[in-house]
């Protein structure tokens, strides 16, 4: 089981890590809007985490003789997602190091610009400015930044693991050949 988790988690991690690192480095001078950036990021996560399904199916078909219960399947999916998440975090950290990007400052500028465009009150913008200043200080700390980055991919991994476990617990769904 550990071999399956590491194999499929590494494949998923390389895919999501390459997408994260590649797009961040390639688009550092002209980044897309945050909405487009999130779409690209979550689409790459979903593509990479399709290997959760493949890993659970492999475990069911090879070690389980075509049968796997929901909770073991879910656990394997979560473990694969966690391995992929580690790759994702490392790729983001590498992209920040290579580009010298100050993500927190860019995110803060964007949030404040949106507030001004909405016509928020001066007091509201000042409050947001203080919150963004705190965010920049927090984000500079790896103990804050690393778990925050991991929390971006793990919900997608949980969802894919749930769907995979629910589908693959039925031995008639894509049966072993």
N, C-alpha and C positions, 0 to 999 in steps of 0.2 A: 504494500500500500504506500509506503513512504517513497518508493521508487516512482510510482505513478504520480504522486503529489508533486515531487520535485521535477519530474520530466515535464508534465503539463503546466505546472506553475512557472517553470523557467521559460517555456515556449511562450506562454501568455505574457510573461514579464518582459521578454525581449521585444515582443511586438508592441506592447504599450509603452515600454521604455524608449524604443526607437522612434515611435510616433511623437512622444512627448519631447524628447531631446531634439529630434529633427525639426519639428515645427517651431519650437522655441528658438532654436539657433537660426533657422532659415528666415523666420519672420521677425527677428529682433529689431530690425531697423524700421519696419512698417508692420507692426502687429495688427491683427484683425481686431474688430470690436470685441469687447468681452463676451457678447452673446455668441458670436461666430467662433471665438476661441473655445468657449465651453462646448459648443456643438461638436467641434473637431475633437476635443478632448474626450468627451463622453462617447462619441462614436468609436474612437479608437479603443476605449476601454471595453465597450460592448463587443467589438470584433475580437479583441485579445481574449476576453473572458469567455468566448465561445469554447475555448479549450477547457473550461470547467466542465461543460457538457461532455466533451470528448473524453476527458480524464475519468469522469464518473462512469461513462459507458464502458470505457476500457476496463475499469476495475470490476464492473458488474459482469462483463462478458468473459474476462480472463480468470480472475481470482474467484468471482462469485458464481461461476457456472451459469451465468445468464440471469442471476437473481441478486437483487440488492434491496435492502429495506430503506425507508425514507431517511431515518436519522443517520445511518452510516454514509449514505449518499450525500446528504446535506453537509456532514462533517468533512468529507473528502472535498466537496466543492468549496467550502470555506477555507480549507487549508491551501488549496490551489490558488484561491483568490488572495490569500495572505502572502504567498510566495510572489505572485505577480505584483502585489502592492508594494513589496519591498523593492522590486525592480523599478516600479513607477517613482517611488520616493527618491531612489538613487539617481534616476535619470533627471528628475526635476532639479535636484541639488547640483548635478553636473552641468545642466543647462544654465542655471543661475551663475555657477562659477565661470563657465566659458564665456558667457555673454556679459557678465558684470551687471546684469539687470537688477534694478531695485524694484522688485515686483510690488512690494508694499507701498512704495511711493507712487507707482503708476496706478495701482488700484485705488489709492486714496484720492489722487487727482481726478480719476474717472468718477468716483462716488460724489465728490464735491461738485464737479461739473454737471452731473445729472441733477443734483439738488438745486443748483442755480438755474438750470434749464427748466425745471418744474416750477420755478418761482417760489421755492420754499422761503420762509421768513429768515431774516438775518440771524435771529436767535437759534433757529433750527440748524442753519448752516454752521454757525459757530459751535453748536453742540456736536454736530457731525464732524467738524474739523478736529475737535478735542478727541472724539472717539477714534478717528483715523490716525491721529498722532500716537495714541496708545497702541493701536494696531501695528503701526510701523515699529514701535519699540518692542512689542511682543514678537513680531515676525522676525526680528533680528536674532532672537533666541532660538537655537536649534531645538531645544526641548519643547518649544511651542510649535515651531514650523514643521518639524518632521511628522508628529502625529496629525497635525492639521492637513498636511498633504496626503497622508495615508487615509484620512477620513473622506477624501474625495472619491477614491476608488472602491473602498470597502462596501458602501451601500450597493453599488452596482454588482459587486461580487456576491453579496447576500441575496440579491434578487435573482441573479443567474443561478446561484446554488439552489435556491428554493424551487425555481422552475425545473431545473435539471433533476433534482431529487424527486419532485412530484411526477415528472414524466417517466423517468427511468426506473422507478420502483415497480412499474408495470412491466413484467418480463415480455409481454407481447408487443410493447412499443419498441420499434427497431430491434427485433430479436437478434441474438448472436447467430452468426452463420457457421 
